[in-house]
């Protein structure tokens, strides 16, 4: 495998592009009926318009009047339709919206939302919630192509047991919901949608089908996102391409499709722990460390796992079982690919990034580690059907009880110090060891 180029992948959908396309006068949006959100329709609701709510309407339009007349007492708004009336630059606090329908574009734009709860509400359109503190959505639903965000610096934004309903398979027409600050999604379901927390994003106990989660520092005032995914099911293609992250943790999660991190930028660490399922595409641009442990990554019959060594300081795989992939390279070992970092010409290597690559206590039918430059590669107590460590520059190569059932290709690899232990003896591989162009000197 030659080192892969990592061109900047343009995101297929971004919130700003969506907003720029929307024309208020011509916006056609489905109206949501029922909280199950399994379908959308254009029928009307029995709820009455918010303009018919008397003092409640007045208090929403004029928070100072509310404060003067009722102080800071909680305001409950139940069974209202918000459509055709603008709420802009108002500071909302201590409000409970229950069983309400929000329909339209750019009409709901409070300056701030503090201690605001939306319960069993439905959204169809383009909305803003302002800078939020303790903003809670409980059992709410969003229609296809809806767009709704809390502002920069928001904290305590929680989406609980909510549904995000997709329509078109074209990501340019997917909806987008979240926060330019922090956001947490708990026990939610989403299909063909963008979910964002641009400075912090937590996904817990969710079922997501073809979803984009790509936090952007551009949207959060230059702040990269801490991202956690746990106890969730990811179906289809889960995309984090081009994400700006402080860290990424994925644990106790089932992947029924692919987890795509290509071109993500991670300032700190990537941890994948107790994950079951499909394909992991880990060609991040850079990360301090990338760890996979106690997992079972079986692939989709074609691809299994890949990581870009040239952008990661330390890579560790521990206690993990991998499946087999379709061989695409001439070495027939493209199942688990950890490559890059030396450049296409080993005689003119790039500056070294990778300090350590460790693989231990794992089963890998097809290992492809080539064109890498690392200070140390340590393989311990592992089983390989076939492996490729060719075209690389390695400081120390430690092989401790590394078991190679088939071929090991180390062609054109330069090793400063080879250390074998635990019964590993490359000389016993005989013709199964390919070392043309290598400097390996094995004990006879």
C-alpha positions in Angstrom: 0.0 0.0 0.0 1.3 3.4 -1.0 0.7 6.2 1.3 -2.8 7.6 0.9 -3.3 11.2 0.0 -5.6 13.0 2.5 -7.4 15.7 0.5 -9.7 18.0 2.4 -13.1 16.3 2.1 -15.9 18.8 1.6 -18.8 18.1 3.9 -21.9 17.2 2.0 -24.0 19.3 4.3 -23.3 22.3 6.4 -25.7 24.4 8.4 -24.7 27.7 6.9 -25.1 26.5 3.4 -28.6 25.2 4.2 -29.6 28.5 5.7 -28.3 30.4 2.8 -30.6 28.4 0.5 -33.8 29.0 2.4 -36.1 31.7 1.1 -38.6 32.6 3.7 -41.4 33.4 1.3 -41.0 30.2 -0.6 -40.3 27.8 2.2 -42.4 24.6 2.0 -42.2 22.5 5.1 -44.2 19.5 6.3 -46.3 20.0 9.4 -45.8 17.4 12.1 -48.6 15.5 13.5 -48.1 13.2 16.5 -45.0 12.7 18.6 -44.1 9.3 17.0 -42.9 11.2 13.9 -43.0 8.1 11.7 -44.5 10.3 8.9 -45.1 13.9 8.1 -48.2 15.5 6.6 -49.6 18.8 5.7 -52.8 18.5 7.8 -53.7 21.0 10.4 -53.5 20.7 14.2 -56.2 21.3 16.8 -53.9 23.5 18.7 -54.6 27.2 18.5 -52.2 30.0 17.5 -50.1 31.5 20.2 -51.6 34.9 19.4 -54.8 33.6 21.0 -53.2 33.0 24.4 -53.8 36.4 25.9 -51.3 37.2 28.7 -49.1 34.2 27.9 -48.5 35.7 24.5 -47.9 39.1 25.9 -45.3 37.7 28.4 -43.5 35.8 25.6 -43.3 39.0 23.5 -42.4 41.2 26.4 -40.3 39.6 29.2 -40.2 42.9 31.1 -44.0 43.0 31.3 -43.9 39.4 32.6 -41.4 40.3 35.3 -43.4 43.3 36.3 -46.6 41.4 36.7 -45.7 37.9 37.9 -42.0 38.1 38.7 -39.9 35.0 38.0 -42.7 32.5 38.3 -42.5 29.7 35.8 -44.6 30.3 32.7 -46.3 27.2 31.1 -47.4 27.3 27.5 -49.5 24.3 26.5 -51.1 23.3 23.2 -50.0 26.3 21.1 -49.0 26.7 17.4 -46.1 29.1 16.9 -46.4 30.3 13.3 -46.7 33.7 11.7 -45.4 35.5 14.7 -41.8 36.5 15.4 -40.1 36.2 18.8 -36.8 37.9 18.3 -34.1 39.2 20.7 -36.1 38.4 23.8 -34.6 36.8 26.9 -36.7 33.7 27.8 -36.3 32.0 31.2 -38.2 29.5 33.3 -40.7 28.5 30.6 -42.3 25.1 30.0 -43.6 24.6 26.4 -45.8 21.5 26.3 -47.4 19.9 23.3 -46.7 22.8 21.1 -46.1 23.0 17.3 -43.4 25.3 15.9 -43.7 25.9 12.1 -41.9 28.5 10.0 -38.5 30.1 9.2 -36.6 32.5 11.4 -39.6 33.4 13.6 -38.3 31.8 16.8 -35.0 33.6 17.6 -34.8 34.5 21.3 -31.6 36.2 22.5 -31.3 33.6 25.2 -33.0 30.6 26.7 -32.4 29.8 30.4 -34.2 27.0 32.3 -36.5 26.4 29.3 -38.2 23.0 28.8 -39.8 21.9 25.5 -41.9 18.8 26.2 -43.7 16.7 23.5 -43.2 19.5 21.0 -42.8 19.4 17.2 -40.6 21.5 15.0 -40.7 22.0 11.3 -38.6 24.8 9.9 -35.6 27.0 10.9 -35.2 28.1 14.5 -32.7 29.6 16.9 -32.8 29.2 20.7 -30.2 31.9 21.4 -27.4 31.4 24.0 -28.8 28.7 26.2 -28.3 27.6 29.8 -30.3 24.5 30.9 -32.3 24.1 27.7 -34.1 20.7 27.7 -36.0 19.0 24.9 -38.0 16.0 26.1 -39.8 13.7 23.6 -39.7 16.3 20.9 -39.5 15.8 17.1 -38.0 17.5 14.1 -39.2 17.2 10.5 -37.0 16.6 7.5 -34.8 19.6 6.6 -35.5 21.4 9.8 -32.7 23.4 11.3 -32.5 24.4 14.9 -29.5 25.5 17.0 -28.6 27.0 20.4 -26.0 29.8 20.2 -22.3 30.0 20.8 -21.3 29.5 24.4 -24.5 27.4 25.2 -24.3 24.9 28.1 -26.6 22.3 29.5 -28.4 21.8 26.1 -30.1 18.3 26.4 -32.1 16.4 23.8 -33.8 13.5 25.6 -35.9 10.8 23.9 -36.2 13.0 20.8 -36.7 12.0 17.2 -35.0 13.5 14.1 -36.8 12.4 11.0 -35.0 12.3 7.7 -36.5 12.5 4.2 -34.2 12.8 1.2 -31.2 10.5 0.9 -29.3 13.5 -0.4 -27.3 14.9 2.6 -27.7 18.4 1.2 -31.4 18.1 2.2 -30.8 16.6 5.7 -32.0 18.5 8.8 -29.5 19.8 11.3 -30.1 20.2 15.1 -27.8 21.0 18.0 -25.8 23.7 19.6 -22.9 26.0 18.6 -21.8 25.3 22.2 -22.5 22.1 24.2 -25.1 19.5 23.4 -26.1 16.1 24.7 -28.3 13.6 23.0 -29.7 10.9 25.2 -32.0 8.0 24.1 -32.7 9.8 20.8 -33.3 8.3 17.3 -32.2 10.0 14.1 -32.3 9.1 10.5 -30.5 11.1 7.8 -29.8 14.1 10.0 -27.0 16.3 11.3 -26.5 16.4 15.1 -24.0 18.9 16.5 -22.4 20.1 19.6 -19.7 22.3 18.3 -17.8 22.8 21.6 -18.9 19.5 23.3 -21.0 16.7 22.0 -22.3 13.7 24.0 -24.3 10.9 22.4 -25.6 8.3 24.9 -28.1 5.5 24.4 -29.1 6.6 20.9 -30.0 4.8 17.7 -28.7 6.7 14.7 -29.0 5.7 11.1 -26.9 7.6 8.5 -26.0 10.6 10.7 -23.4 13.3 10.4 -21.7 14.5 13.6 -18.9 16.9 12.5 -18.3 19.6 15.1 -16.6 22.7 13.7 -14.5 25.2 15.5 -15.7 27.7 13.0 -19.2 27.5 14.4 -18.1 27.6 18.1 -15.9 30.7 18.1 -12.7 28.6 17.6 -13.4 26.0 20.3 -12.9 22.4 19.3 -15.3 19.8 20.6 -15.0 17.1 23.2 -17.0 14.1 21.8 -18.3 11.1 23.6 -20.4 8.3 22.1 -21.5 5.5 24.4 -24.1 2.7 24.7 -25.4 3.6 21.2 -26.2 1.9 17.9 -24.7 3.4 14.8 -26.2 2.2 11.5 -25.3 3.0 7.9 -22.5 5.5 7.6 -21.8 7.6 10.8 -19.7 10.5 9.6 -17.3 12.7 11.6 -15.3 13.7 8.6 -13.4 17.0 9.0 -14.5 17.3 12.6 -12.5 19.6 14.9 -12.1 17.7 18.2 -10.3 18.0 21.5 -10.9 14.3 22.1 -13.0 11.4 20.9 -14.3 8.4 22.9 -16.5 5.7 21.5 -17.4 2.9 24.0 -19.9 0.2 24.6 -21.3 0.9 21.1 -22.6 -1.3 18.2 -21.6 -0.3 14.7 -23.9 -1.7 12.1 -22.2 0.0 9.1 -19.1 2.3 9.3 -17.6 4.8 11.7 -15.9 7.4 9.4 -13.4 9.7 11.0 -11.5 10.6 7.8 -9.8 14.0 7.9 -10.9 14.7 11.5 -8.4 16.8 13.5 -8.0 15.6 17.1 -5.8 17.7 19.5 -5.8 14.9 22.1 -6.7 11.3 22.2 -9.0 8.9 20.3 -10.3 5.9 22.4 -12.4 3.1 21.0 -13.4 0.7 23.7 -15.7 -2.3 23.9 -17.1 -1.6 20.5 -18.7 -4.3 18.3 -19.4 -4.4 14.7 -18.5 -3.1 11.3 -15.9 -0.8 9.7 -13.7 1.9 11.3 -12.2 4.4 9.0 -9.6 6.2 11.2 -7.6 8.3 8.7 -7.6 11.3 11.1 -5.4 14.1 10.0 -3.7 14.2 13.4 -4.1 12.9 17.0 -2.0 12.5 20.0 -3.0 8.9 20.4 -5.4 6.4 18.8 -6.4 3.4 21.0 -8.6 0.4 20.2 -9.1 -2.1 23.0 -11.4 -4.9 24.1 -13.4 -4.7 20.9 -14.6 -6.9 18.0 -14.3 -5.1 14.6 -15.5 -7.5 11.9 -15.8 -5.2 8.9 -18.3 -5.5 6.1 -16.7 -8.2 4.1 -14.6 -5.7 2.2 -13.2 -3.1 4.6 -12.3 -3.6 8.3 -10.1 -1.0 10.0 -7.7 1.8 8.9 -5.7 4.5 10.5 -3.2 7.1 9.2 0.0 6.5 11.1 1.6 9.6 9.7 -0.7 11.9 11.8 -0.7 10.0 15.1 2.0 9.9 17.8 1.0 6.7 19.5 -1.3 3.9 18.2 -2.3 1.0 20.4 -4.5 -2.0 19.6 -5.1 -4.3 22.6 -7.5 -7.3 23.2 -9.3 -6.9 19.9 -10.5 -9.4 17.3 -10.7 -8.2 13.7 -12.5 -9.8 10.7 -11.2 -10.3 7.2 -11.5 -7.9 4.3 -11.3 -8.1 0.6 -7.7 -7.8 -0.6 -7.3 -4.7 -2.7 -3.5 -4.4 -2.6 -0.8 -6.6 -4.2 0.2 -7.9 -0.8 -3.3 -9.3 -0.2 -3.4 -7.8 3.4 -5.8 -4.9 3.4 -8.0 -6.0 6.3 -6.4 -4.0 9.0 -4.4 -1.1 7.5 -2.2 1.2 9.5 -0.1 3.1 7.0 1.5 6.3 6.0 4.1 8.6 7.6 7.2 7.9 5.5 6.0 9.2 2.2 6.1 7.3 -1.1 9.9 7.4 -1.3 11.6 5.6 1.7 14.9 7.1 0.5 13.5 10.6 1.3 11.3 10.1 4.3 9.1 12.7 5.8 9.8 13.9 9.4 8.7 11.3 11.8 5.4 11.7 13.7 4.7 8.2 15.1 6.6 7.4 18.2 5.1 4.0 19.0 2.8 1.4 17.4 1.7 -1.3 19.8 -0.4 -4.4 18.9 -1.0 -6.9 21.7 -3.4 -9.7 22.7 -5.2 -9.4 19.4 -6.3 -11.6 16.4 -5.8 -10.0 13.0 -6.3 -12.2 9.9 -4.8 -9.5 7.6 -2.4 -6.9 8.9 -1.1 -4.2 6.6 1.5 -1.8 8.2 3.5 -0.2 5.4 5.1 3.0 4.5 5.3 4.0 8.1 8.1 5.6 10.1 8.1 4.8 13.8 10.5 5.0 16.7 9.1 1.6 18.0 6.8 -1.1 16.8 5.8 -3.6 19.5 3.8 -6.7 18.6 3.0 -9.0 21.5 0.9 -12.2 21.9 -0.9 -11.8 18.6 -2.1 -14.1 15.8 -1.9 -13.2 12.1 -2.9 -15.1 9.0 -0.7 -12.9 6.9 1.1 -9.6 7.6 2.8 -6.8 5.7 5.4 -4.6 7.3 7.1 -3.4 4.1 8.6 -0.1 2.9 9.0 1.3 6.4 11.6 2.9 8.6 11.5 1.4 12.1 13.7 2.2 15.1 13.0 -0.8 17.3 10.9 -3.7 16.2 9.9 -5.9 19.1 8.2 -9.2 18.3 7.1 -11.0 21.5 5.2 -14.2 21.0 4.0 -12.9 17.6 2.5 -15.8 15.6 2.5 -15.7 11.8 0.5 -18.5 10.2 1.1 -17.3 6.6 3.4 -14.8 4.8 5.2 -11.9 6.4 6.3 -9.2 3.9 9.1 -7.0 5.2 10.4 -6.0 1.8 12.4 -2.7 1.7 11.9 -2.1 5.4 14.8 -0.8 7.4 15.0 -1.8 11.1 17.7 -0.4 13.4 17.1 -3.0 16.2 15.1 -6.2 15.9 14.2 -7.9 19.2 12.5 -11.3 19.2 11.2 -13.1 22.3 8.5 -15.5 23.5 9.2 -18.0 20.9 9.1 -15.7 17.9 11.7 -16.6 15.3 11.4 -15.0 11.9 14.1 -17.4 10.5 11.6 -20.3 11.0 9.2 -18.7 8.5 11.5 -19.7 5.7 10.1 -18.8 2.3 7.1 -17.2 3.9 9.3 -14.3 4.9 9.8 -11.8 2.2 12.8 -9.5 3.0 14.0 -8.3 -0.4 15.6 -4.8 0.0 15.5 -5.1 3.8 18.4 -4.8 6.1 17.1 -7.6 8.3 19.9 -9.9 9.6 18.4 -13.0 11.3 20.2 -15.4 13.5 20.9 -18.7 11.8 
